Protein backbone atom coordinates (compact mmCIF):
# COMPACT_ATOMS: atom_id res chain seq x y z
CA UNK A 1 0.00 0.00 0.00
CA UNK A 2 1.12 3.58 -0.58
CA UNK A 3 2.73 5.41 2.28
CA UNK A 4 0.55 8.04 3.92
CA UNK A 5 2.68 10.67 2.20
CA UNK A 6 1.86 9.14 -1.21
CA UNK A 7 -1.72 8.09 -0.49
CA UNK A 8 -4.26 9.68 -2.81
CA UNK A 9 -7.01 11.25 -0.66
CA UNK A 10 -10.18 9.17 -0.34
CA UNK A 11 -12.40 11.89 -1.82
CA UNK A 12 -10.14 12.06 -4.90
CA UNK A 13 -10.26 8.27 -5.31
CA UNK A 14 -14.06 8.41 -4.95
CA UNK A 15 -14.27 11.03 -7.68
CA UNK A 16 -11.92 9.19 -10.04
CA UNK A 17 -13.68 5.87 -9.53
CA UNK A 18 -17.08 7.45 -10.14
CA UNK A 19 -15.86 9.20 -13.31
CA UNK A 20 -13.87 6.37 -14.86
CA UNK A 21 -14.26 2.99 -13.16
CA UNK A 22 -17.64 2.15 -11.66
CA UNK A 23 -19.58 2.64 -14.91
CA UNK A 24 -17.49 0.18 -16.88
CA UNK A 25 -19.99 -2.28 -18.43
CA UNK A 26 -20.23 -5.59 -16.57
CA UNK A 27 -18.92 -7.61 -19.53
CA UNK A 28 -15.78 -5.43 -19.67
CA UNK A 29 -15.15 -5.56 -15.92
CA UNK A 30 -14.04 -9.17 -16.24
CA UNK A 31 -11.27 -8.23 -18.67
CA UNK A 32 -8.82 -6.46 -16.39
CA UNK A 33 -6.62 -5.45 -19.31
CA UNK A 34 -9.60 -3.40 -20.57
CA UNK A 35 -10.22 -2.06 -17.07
CA UNK A 36 -6.63 -0.82 -16.99
CA UNK A 37 -7.36 1.44 -19.97
CA UNK A 38 -10.01 3.16 -17.82
CA UNK A 39 -7.52 3.28 -14.93
CA UNK A 40 -5.03 4.95 -17.29
CA UNK A 41 -7.61 7.61 -18.25
CA UNK A 42 -8.25 8.20 -14.54
CA UNK A 43 -4.49 8.47 -13.95
CA UNK A 44 -4.08 11.19 -16.60
CA UNK A 45 -7.12 13.03 -15.21
CA UNK A 46 -5.60 12.83 -11.72
CA UNK A 47 -2.29 14.27 -12.96
CA UNK A 48 -3.87 16.95 -15.19
CA UNK A 49 -6.63 18.16 -12.89
CA UNK A 50 -5.71 17.25 -9.34
CA UNK A 51 -1.91 17.34 -9.19
CA UNK A 52 -1.69 20.49 -11.31
CA UNK A 53 -3.88 22.33 -8.79
CA UNK A 54 -2.46 20.87 -5.57
CA UNK A 55 1.28 20.67 -4.98
CA UNK A 56 0.68 18.45 -1.94
CA UNK A 57 -0.55 15.60 -4.13
CA UNK A 58 1.95 12.98 -5.21
CA UNK A 59 2.39 12.47 -8.96
CA UNK A 60 2.55 8.68 -8.92
CA UNK A 61 3.31 6.31 -11.77
CA UNK A 62 0.61 4.13 -13.31
CA UNK A 63 1.47 1.10 -11.16
CA UNK A 64 1.23 3.05 -7.90
CA UNK A 65 -1.97 4.69 -9.09
CA UNK A 66 -3.55 1.40 -10.21
CA UNK A 67 -2.71 -0.19 -6.85
CA UNK A 68 -4.62 2.54 -5.01
CA UNK A 69 -7.57 2.33 -7.42
CA UNK A 70 -7.73 -1.47 -7.13
CA UNK A 71 -7.70 -1.28 -3.32
CA UNK A 72 -10.30 1.49 -3.29
CA UNK A 73 -12.78 0.12 -5.81
CA UNK A 74 -14.82 -2.82 -4.43
CA UNK A 75 -15.07 -4.86 -7.64
CA UNK A 76 -11.28 -4.66 -8.16
CA UNK A 77 -10.06 -5.47 -4.63
CA UNK A 78 -9.90 -9.21 -5.21
CA UNK A 79 -7.47 -8.68 -8.08
CA UNK A 80 -4.92 -6.40 -6.42
CA UNK A 81 -2.61 -9.34 -5.62
CA UNK A 82 -2.25 -10.04 -9.39
CA UNK A 83 -1.87 -6.41 -10.41
CA UNK A 84 1.72 -6.79 -11.66
CA UNK A 85 0.61 -9.52 -14.06
CA UNK A 86 -2.36 -7.47 -15.31
CA UNK A 87 -0.19 -4.40 -15.84
CA UNK A 88 2.38 -6.46 -17.73
CA UNK A 89 -0.30 -7.90 -20.05
CA UNK A 90 -1.89 -4.45 -20.46
CA UNK A 91 1.44 -2.88 -21.44
CA UNK A 92 2.00 -5.64 -23.97
CA UNK A 93 -1.44 -5.10 -25.45
CA UNK A 94 -0.95 -1.32 -25.54
CA UNK A 95 2.03 -1.79 -27.84
CA UNK A 96 -0.31 -3.29 -30.45
CA UNK A 97 -2.78 -0.36 -30.36
CA UNK A 98 -2.05 2.17 -33.12
CA UNK A 99 -1.42 5.83 -32.38
CA UNK A 100 -2.50 8.80 -34.46
CA UNK A 101 -1.69 12.47 -34.25
CA UNK A 102 -0.80 15.51 -36.29
CA UNK A 103 2.08 17.66 -37.43
CA UNK A 104 1.22 21.28 -36.65
CA UNK A 105 2.89 23.97 -38.77
CA UNK A 106 2.57 27.73 -38.66
CA UNK A 107 1.15 29.50 -41.76
CA UNK A 108 4.65 30.19 -43.11
CA UNK A 109 5.71 26.54 -42.77
CA UNK A 110 8.79 27.72 -40.88
CA UNK A 111 7.86 26.54 -37.40
CA UNK A 112 6.57 23.24 -36.14
CA UNK A 113 4.88 22.51 -32.83
CA UNK A 114 6.29 19.68 -30.71
CA UNK A 115 5.25 18.33 -27.32
CA UNK A 116 7.60 17.31 -24.55
CA UNK A 117 7.33 13.77 -23.21
CA UNK A 118 5.71 13.49 -19.79
CA UNK A 119 7.94 10.80 -18.28
CA UNK A 120 10.99 11.40 -20.45
CA UNK A 121 11.38 15.18 -20.33
CA UNK A 122 14.18 15.07 -22.90
CA UNK A 123 11.91 13.52 -25.52
CA UNK A 124 10.05 15.68 -28.03
CA UNK A 125 7.48 14.57 -30.60
CA UNK A 126 4.26 15.31 -32.37
CA UNK A 127 0.97 15.25 -30.44
CA UNK A 128 -0.48 11.76 -30.75
CA UNK A 129 -2.26 9.11 -28.77
CA UNK A 130 -3.85 5.68 -28.82
CA UNK A 131 -6.93 5.08 -30.93
CA UNK A 132 -10.01 4.21 -28.91
CA UNK A 133 -12.41 1.39 -29.71
CA UNK A 134 -14.53 2.16 -32.81
CA UNK A 135 -12.68 5.44 -33.43
CA UNK A 136 -11.40 6.40 -36.88
CA UNK A 137 -7.76 7.43 -37.25
CA UNK A 138 -8.77 11.00 -38.18
CA UNK A 139 -11.06 11.37 -35.15
CA UNK A 140 -8.29 9.98 -32.93
CA UNK A 141 -5.77 12.50 -34.30
CA UNK A 142 -8.20 15.40 -33.78
CA UNK A 143 -9.07 14.25 -30.24
CA UNK A 144 -5.43 13.85 -29.27
CA UNK A 145 -4.41 17.28 -30.59
CA UNK A 146 -7.32 18.86 -28.71
CA UNK A 147 -6.42 17.01 -25.51
CA UNK A 148 -2.85 18.22 -25.71
CA UNK A 149 -3.63 21.86 -26.56
CA UNK A 150 -7.14 22.81 -25.48
CA UNK A 151 -6.48 22.49 -21.74
For each residue, the residues with C-beta under 8 A, 3 or more apart:
1: 7 67 71
2: 6 7 8 58 60 64 67 68
3: 6 7
4: 7
5: 58
6: 2 3 58 60 64
7: 1 2 3 4 68
8: 2 12 13 16 46 57 58 60 65 68
9: 12 13 57
10: 13 14 72
11: 14 15
12: 8 9 15 16 46 50 57
13: 8 9 10 16 17 68 69 72
14: 10 11 17 18 72
15: 11 12 18 19
16: 8 12 13 19 20 21 42 45 46 69
17: 13 14 20 21 22 42 69 72 73
18: 14 15 21 22 23
19: 15 16 42 45
20: 16 17 23 38 39 41 42 45
21: 16 17 18 24 35 38 39 42 69 73 76
22: 17 18 73 75
23: 18 20
24: 21 28 29 34 35 38
25: 28 29
26: 29 30
27: 30
28: 24 25 31 34 35
29: 24 25 26 35 75
30: 26 27
31: 28 34 35
32: 35 36 76 79 86 90
33: 36 37 86 89 90 93
34: 24 28 31 37 38
35: 21 24 28 29 31 32 38 39 76
36: 32 33 39 40 66 86 87 90
37: 33 34 40 41 90
38: 20 21 24 34 35 41 42
39: 20 21 35 36 42 43 62 65 66 69
40: 36 37 43 44 62
41: 20 37 38 44 45
42: 16 17 19 20 21 38 39 45 46 65 69
43: 39 40 46 47 62 65 66
44: 40 41 47 48
45: 16 19 20 41 42 48 49 50
46: 8 12 16 42 43 49 50 51 57 65
47: 43 44 50 51 52 59 118
48: 44 45 51 52 151
49: 45 46 52 53
50: 12 45 46 47 53 54 57
51: 46 47 48 54 57 58 59
52: 47 48 49
53: 49 50
54: 50 51 57
55:
56:
57: 8 9 12 46 50 51 54
58: 2 5 6 8 51
59: 47 51
60: 2 6 8 64 65 68
61: 64 65
62: 39 40 43 65 66 87
63: 66 67 83 84 87
64: 2 6 60 61 67 68
65: 8 39 42 43 46 60 61 62 68 69
66: 36 39 43 62 63 69 70 83 87
67: 1 2 63 64 70 71 80 83
68: 2 7 8 13 60 64 65 71 72
69: 13 16 17 21 39 42 65 66 72 73 76
70: 66 67 73 76 77 79 80 83
71: 1 67 68 76 77 80
72: 10 13 14 17 68 69
73: 17 21 22 69 70 76 77
74: 77
75: 22 29
76: 21 32 35 69 70 71 73 79 80
77: 70 71 73 74 80
78:
79: 32 70 76 82 83 86
80: 67 70 71 76 77 83
81:
82: 79 85 86
83: 63 66 67 70 79 80 86 87
84: 63 87 88
85: 82 88 89
86: 32 33 36 79 82 83 89 90
87: 36 62 63 66 83 84 90 91
88: 84 85 91 92
89: 33 85 86 92 93
90: 32 33 36 37 86 87 93 94
91: 87 88 94 95
92: 88 89 95 96
93: 33 89 90 96 97
94: 90 91 97 130
95: 91 92
96: 92 93
97: 93 94 130 131
98: 130 131 137
99: 128 129 130 131 140
100: 128 129 131 137 138 140 141 144
101: 126 127 128 129 141 144 145
102: 126 127 128 141 142 144 145
103: 112 126
104: 112 113 126 127 145
105: 109 111 112 113
106: 109 110 111 112
107:
108: 111
109: 105 106
110: 106
111: 105 106 108
112: 103 104 105 106
113: 104 105 127
114: 124 125 126
115: 124 125 126 127 148
116: 121 123 124
117: 120 121 122 123 124 125
118: 47 121
119:
120: 117 123
121: 116 117 118
122: 117
123: 116 117 120
124: 114 115 116 117
125: 114 115 117 128
126: 101 102 103 104 114 115
127: 101 102 104 113 115 144 145 148 149
128: 99 100 101 102 125 141 144
129: 99 100 101 140 143 144 147
130: 94 97 98 99 140
131: 97 98 99 100 135 137 140
132: 135 140 143
133:
134:
135: 131 132 139 140 143
136: 139 140
137: 98 100 131 140 141
138: 100 141 142
139: 135 136 142 143
140: 99 100 129 130 131 132 135 136 137 143 144
141: 100 101 102 128 137 138 144 145
142: 102 138 139 145 146
143: 129 132 135 139 140 146 147
144: 100 101 102 127 128 129 140 141 147 148
145: 101 102 104 127 141 142 148 149
146: 142 143 149 150
147: 129 143 144 150 151
148: 115 127 144 145 151
149: 127 145 146
150: 146 147
151: 48 147 148
